[in-house]
Amino acid sequence: MQIEITGLNHSGEGVGRYEGKVYFVPFTVPGDLVEAEPGKQARRYGYARLKEVIRPSPDRVTPLCSHMERCGGSNLHHIRYPAQLELKRTLVADALQRIGNLKEVRVLPTIGMENPYHYRNKAVFHVQTDPLAIGFYQTGSHTVIPVRDCLIVPSEWGEILTFLENSLRALGQSAHDLSQVTLRQSHHNREIMLVLSGRNKILRGSEWEGIAREIKRSFPQVSTVASSDGLDKARVLSGKGVLNERLADFEFAISPTAFFQVNTVMAEVLLQKVMEYGMPTAGDTVIDAYCGIGTFSLPLAAKAGKVIGIEQNPAAVRDARRNAAANEINNVEFISGDVEKVLTHIAPSLEDIDLLVVDPPRKGLTPAILQSIVKIKPRRMVYVSCNPGTLARDLSSLVTNGYGIKEVQPVDMFPHTAHVECVTWIQKKK
């Protein structure tokens, strides 16, 4: 069947119609006319496989990534980068209108990268034991593709993964205990942290410590090798145990399981927008929910009167407190616990909150958190979101409860993928 691609969905698949039915066609571009083969069908929509591009879109380019159609890491390399930015702005605006019924909200052009390659400071690689391979999952499966020349991670990681893979082959049966490998790299000083995640356990024993020593000896830029249980517990196998990063003139130490924005260059842009929209001043009391290691909390505290950071991950809270001390910030308090429970508990005792910053996971804010926000009545809010759908849902609730949406700024934290980060400026109506 011939389909003209007219849009892009939130998975990065082209969208078009055939005989009145909506079809999703991966690896197509709005403006393409394609021949496609029908695949899985639902009553109102279907999936199709691209067979041939009959008439290419002006925004179609030859992808530099040779793994794109197999690897699930990034799937928009075939779209011109400026067009990716505009498509992401459209995705955000469409979500606000369709899900949030927010038709008049101003969505600014997406802020992109000068160099949208090799930008990730962290990536998680899966481990397959039969046959042994370390890499990304193939699209729609749990088969591992051992990519060593990925265009969105630092180029030197490939050699480290190959070395580790060979070490695991020599390890034998014990290698089956390893489920994931996480690499992190500081944009500031280029040091690398390697985290080996066991299958629901921390890896222990002389064989794993031996591998850690071999990796550090072979790759001097690796400053830490650790093992985690895949959740929030970790043990240092070799090295200093933290990664040092610098963001907006602040020093941050990041432990193996703590969250930090995966694109340091664009995290600076994100922080600038948070500060611009939040407008912290010397007399302000600020709450930073989902504060992580203090990425927003510390710059906010440098301008505000008092900052309360809330974070569930105990390792991140320890990092945040250490980072505050290292940067000589003493007007910030970090509370360890579930954001919903902490915010609900402290809401009745809080008065005159000038600014609330939230940066939740993809699922967005829970109804209980939204209720607590209504009780706290912060004068200003900044909502940082990685999911336009849940952002639209939550903004609709806030508008219903007396808040106005000033504008939304999409930020391209994840070039060549369909993901988009947003910073939203919210103010309480008088």
C-alpha positions in Angstrom: 0.0 0.0 0.0 1.1 3.6 -0.7 1.0 6.0 2.3 1.9 9.7 2.5 3.5 10.3 5.9 2.0 13.4 7.5 3.4 13.4 11.0 5.5 11.7 13.7 4.2 9.9 16.8 5.9 9.9 20.3 7.8 6.7 19.4 9.4 8.4 16.4 7.3 6.4 13.9 5.9 8.1 10.8 2.1 8.5 10.7 -0.1 8.3 7.6 -3.5 7.1 6.4 -4.5 4.4 4.0 -8.2 3.9 3.1 -9.1 6.1 6.1 -7.1 4.1 8.6 -4.1 5.4 10.6 -0.8 3.6 10.1 2.4 3.9 12.0 5.5 3.3 9.8 9.0 3.2 11.4 11.9 5.0 9.7 9.8 7.3 7.7 9.7 11.1 7.6 6.8 13.6 7.4 6.6 14.4 3.7 7.6 10.9 2.5 5.5 9.0 0.0 6.2 5.3 0.8 5.3 1.8 -0.1 4.6 -0.2 3.0 3.6 -3.7 4.0 0.7 -4.1 6.6 1.8 -5.5 9.9 0.0 -5.8 13.3 -3.5 -4.4 13.2 -5.9 -2.9 15.7 -9.4 -1.7 15.1 -8.6 2.0 14.7 -4.9 1.9 13.6 -2.3 -0.4 12.3 1.5 -0.8 11.9 3.3 -1.2 8.6 6.8 -2.0 7.5 8.6 0.3 5.1 9.4 -1.4 1.8 10.4 1.6 -0.4 10.5 5.3 -0.3 8.7 6.4 -3.5 9.2 10.2 -3.0 11.5 11.3 -0.2 10.7 14.2 2.1 12.9 17.2 1.8 13.8 16.4 5.5 15.1 12.9 4.8 18.8 12.3 4.9 21.1 9.3 4.7 21.6 8.2 8.3 25.2 8.2 9.6 24.2 5.4 12.0 24.5 1.9 10.3 22.6 0.2 13.2 19.5 2.4 13.3 17.0 -0.1 11.9 18.1 -2.9 14.3 19.2 -1.1 17.5 16.6 0.5 19.8 19.0 3.2 21.0 18.1 6.1 18.6 15.8 6.1 15.6 15.7 9.5 14.0 19.1 9.6 12.3 17.3 9.7 8.9 15.7 13.1 9.7 17.5 16.4 9.2 18.4 17.7 12.7 16.6 21.1 12.3 13.5 19.1 11.2 13.9 16.9 14.3 13.7 20.0 16.5 10.6 21.3 14.8 8.9 17.9 15.0 9.6 17.8 18.7 8.0 21.2 19.2 5.0 19.9 17.3 4.8 16.7 19.5 4.7 18.9 22.6 2.1 21.3 21.3 -0.1 18.4 20.1 0.1 16.7 23.5 -0.9 19.9 25.3 -3.9 20.3 23.0 -5.0 16.7 22.7 -4.4 15.5 26.2 -4.5 18.6 28.3 -7.0 20.6 26.2 -4.6 23.5 26.5 -5.0 25.2 23.2 -3.6 28.7 23.9 -0.3 27.7 25.6 2.8 29.1 23.9 5.3 26.4 22.9 8.7 27.9 22.0 11.0 26.5 19.3 13.0 23.5 20.6 16.5 24.5 21.7 18.9 22.1 20.0 22.6 21.2 20.1 25.4 22.7 18.1 26.9 19.2 17.8 24.2 16.6 18.3 26.5 13.5 18.4 28.3 11.7 21.2 26.4 13.7 23.7 25.3 11.2 26.4 27.3 11.1 29.6 25.6 7.9 30.7 24.2 4.8 29.0 23.1 1.4 30.2 24.2 -1.6 28.1 22.5 -5.0 28.4 24.4 -8.3 28.9 23.4 -11.4 26.9 25.0 -14.6 28.0 24.3 -17.0 25.1 26.0 -16.0 23.0 27.9 -13.5 25.1 27.3 -9.9 24.0 27.2 -6.4 25.6 25.1 -3.7 23.8 21.7 -2.3 23.2 18.5 -4.4 22.7 17.4 -4.9 19.2 14.1 -3.0 18.5 11.2 -5.0 19.9 13.2 -7.8 21.3 15.7 -8.8 24.1 18.4 -9.7 21.6 21.5 -7.7 22.3 23.2 -5.8 19.4 26.9 -5.3 20.4 27.2 -1.8 19.0 30.7 -0.4 19.3 30.5 2.7 17.2 27.3 4.3 18.6 26.9 8.0 17.5 25.2 9.2 20.7 27.7 8.0 23.3 31.4 8.9 23.7 33.5 7.1 21.1 36.0 5.7 23.6 33.4 3.5 25.2 33.4 0.9 22.5 37.0 -0.2 23.3 36.1 -0.5 27.0 33.0 -2.6 26.3 35.0 -4.9 24.0 37.7 -5.3 26.7 35.0 -6.2 29.3 33.3 -8.6 27.0 36.6 -10.5 26.5 37.1 -10.5 30.3 33.7 -12.0 30.8 34.5 -14.8 28.3 37.5 -15.7 30.4 35.4 -15.5 33.6 33.2 -18.4 32.5 30.0 -19.3 34.4 30.2 -16.4 36.9 29.7 -14.0 34.0 26.0 -15.1 34.0 25.6 -13.1 37.2 26.0 -9.8 35.3 22.8 -8.3 33.8 23.8 -4.7 32.8 26.8 -2.5 32.4 26.5 1.3 33.0 29.1 3.7 31.7 29.2 7.4 32.8 31.6 10.0 31.8 32.3 13.5 33.1 32.0 16.3 30.5 34.2 18.4 32.7 37.3 16.2 33.2 36.5 13.2 31.0 36.9 10.6 33.8 34.8 7.5 33.4 32.8 5.4 35.9 31.9 1.8 35.1 29.0 0.1 37.0 28.4 -3.6 36.8 24.8 -4.5 37.8 24.2 -8.0 39.1 20.9 -9.9 38.7 19.2 -8.3 41.7 22.4 -8.4 43.7 25.8 -6.7 44.1 28.6 -8.6 42.5 31.2 -9.7 45.1 34.4 -11.8 45.0 38.0 -11.7 43.9 37.1 -12.4 40.2 35.1 -9.2 39.9 37.7 -7.1 41.8 40.3 -8.5 39.4 38.3 -7.4 36.4 37.9 -4.0 37.9 41.7 -3.7 38.4 42.4 -4.8 34.9 40.0 -2.3 33.4 41.5 0.6 35.5 45.0 -0.5 34.5 44.1 -0.7 30.8 42.0 2.5 30.7 43.5 5.2 32.9 40.5 7.5 32.3 38.4 5.0 34.3 38.4 6.4 37.8 35.8 4.1 39.4 34.5 0.6 38.9 31.6 -0.4 41.1 28.8 -3.0 41.3 25.2 -2.3 42.0 22.0 -4.3 42.7 20.3 -2.6 39.8 18.4 -0.3 42.2 20.0 2.0 44.7 22.7 0.0 46.5 26.3 -0.1 45.2 29.8 -1.3 46.2 33.0 0.2 44.9 35.2 -2.6 43.4 38.1 -0.2 42.5 38.7 3.5 42.5 37.4 6.6 44.3 33.7 5.8 44.1 32.3 9.0 42.6 32.4 10.9 39.3 33.2 14.6 39.4 31.2 16.9 37.1 30.9 20.7 36.8 27.7 22.4 35.8 27.1 26.2 35.8 30.2 26.9 38.0 29.0 24.3 40.6 31.0 21.1 41.4 29.0 17.9 41.7 30.1 14.4 42.9 27.9 11.6 41.4 27.8 8.2 43.1 27.1 5.0 41.1 23.3 4.9 41.5 22.5 8.6 41.6 20.6 10.4 38.9 22.2 13.1 36.8 20.9 14.6 33.5 22.4 12.4 30.7 23.4 15.3 28.5 25.7 17.7 30.4 25.7 20.4 27.6 21.9 20.6 27.5 21.6 20.2 31.3 23.2 23.7 31.4 20.4 25.0 29.1 17.8 23.3 31.2 19.2 24.9 34.4 19.3 28.3 32.7 15.6 28.0 31.9 14.7 26.8 35.4 16.5 29.8 36.8 14.9 32.2 34.3 11.3 30.9 34.9 11.8 30.4 38.6 13.2 33.9 39.2 14.6 33.1 42.7 15.4 36.1 44.9 17.0 36.5 48.3 13.8 36.3 50.3 12.3 33.3 48.6 11.5 29.8 50.0 11.9 27.1 47.4 11.0 23.5 47.2 12.9 21.3 44.7 11.0 18.0 44.3 12.9 15.1 42.8 16.1 17.0 43.5 18.6 14.2 42.7 22.1 15.2 43.7 21.1 18.9 43.9 21.5 19.9 40.2 18.8 22.6 40.5 18.9 22.9 44.3 22.3 24.4 44.6 22.0 27.1 41.9 18.6 28.0 43.3 20.0 28.2 46.9 22.7 30.6 45.7 19.9 33.0 44.7 17.1 32.2 47.2 16.6 32.5 50.9 16.0 28.8 51.6 15.7 25.6 49.5 14.2 22.3 50.5 15.2 19.4 48.3 13.2 16.1 48.3 14.6 12.9 46.8 13.8 9.2 47.2 17.2 7.8 46.3 19.3 7.7 49.5 22.6 7.7 47.6 21.5 10.8 45.7 20.6 12.6 48.9 24.0 11.8 50.4 25.6 13.2 47.2 23.4 16.3 47.4 24.4 17.0 51.0 28.1 16.5 50.1 27.7 18.7 47.1 26.1 21.5 49.1 29.0 21.4 51.6 31.6 21.3 48.8 30.1 24.3 47.1 29.7 26.1 50.5 25.9 26.3 50.2 24.4 26.3 53.7 20.8 27.4 53.1 19.6 24.1 51.6 18.0 21.1 53.4 17.6 17.7 51.8 14.9 15.3 52.8 15.2 11.6 51.9 11.9 10.0 51.0 9.2 9.4 48.5 8.1 12.8 47.1 4.4 12.0 47.4 4.7 11.0 51.1 7.1 13.8 52.1 5.1 16.5 50.3 1.8 15.3 51.7 3.3 15.1 55.2 4.9 18.6 55.2 2.2 20.4 53.2 0.1 21.4 56.2 3.1 23.0 58.0 4.3 24.9 54.9 3.4 28.5 54.3 4.5 31.1 51.8 6.3 28.9 49.3 7.5 31.2 46.6 8.7 28.6 44.1 8.2 24.9 43.6 10.4 23.1 41.1 9.4 19.6 40.0 11.3 17.2 37.8 9.4 13.9 38.1 10.0 10.6 36.2 8.1 9.8 33.0 4.9 8.9 34.9 4.6 12.5 36.0 2.9 13.8 39.2 0.5 11.6 41.2 -2.9 12.9 42.2 -1.7 13.1 45.8 1.2 15.3 44.8 -1.1 17.6 42.8 -3.4 17.8 45.8 -0.4 18.8 48.0 0.6 21.5 45.5 -2.9 22.9 45.7 -2.6 23.0 49.5 0.9 24.5 49.5 -0.2 27.2 46.9 3.3 28.1 45.6 3.3 31.4 43.9 5.4 30.2 41.0 6.2 26.7 39.6 8.7 25.3 37.2 7.8 21.9 35.8 10.7 19.9 34.1 9.3 17.0 32.2 10.6 14.2 29.9 7.1 13.1 28.9 4.8 15.5 27.0 1.8 13.3 27.6 2.0 13.3 31.4 3.1 17.0 31.4 -0.1 17.9 29.5 -2.2 15.9 31.9 -0.7 17.5 35.0 -0.7 21.0 33.5 -4.5 20.6 32.9 -5.0 19.7 36.5 -3.0 22.8 37.7 -4.9 25.1 35.4 -8.2 23.8 36.9 -6.8 24.6 40.3 -5.9 28.3 39.6 -2.6 28.2 37.8 -1.7 29.8 34.5 0.8 28.4 32.0 3.1 31.2 30.8 5.0 29.2 28.2 6.7 25.8 27.5 10.3 25.5 26.4 11.2 22.2 24.7 14.9 21.3 25.1 16.6 18.6 22.9 18.3 16.5 25.6 18.2 13.4 23.4 19.0 14.2 19.7 18.2 11.5 17.1 15.5 10.0 19.4 11.8 10.9 19.8 12.3 12.0 23.4 12.1 15.6 24.3 12.6 17.5 27.6 10.4 20.5 28.5 10.6 23.3 31.0 7.3 24.9 31.8 6.8 28.3 33.4 3.7 28.3 35.7 2.3 31.1 37.9 -0.6 31.2 40.3 -3.4 33.4 39.1 -4.3 36.3 41.4 
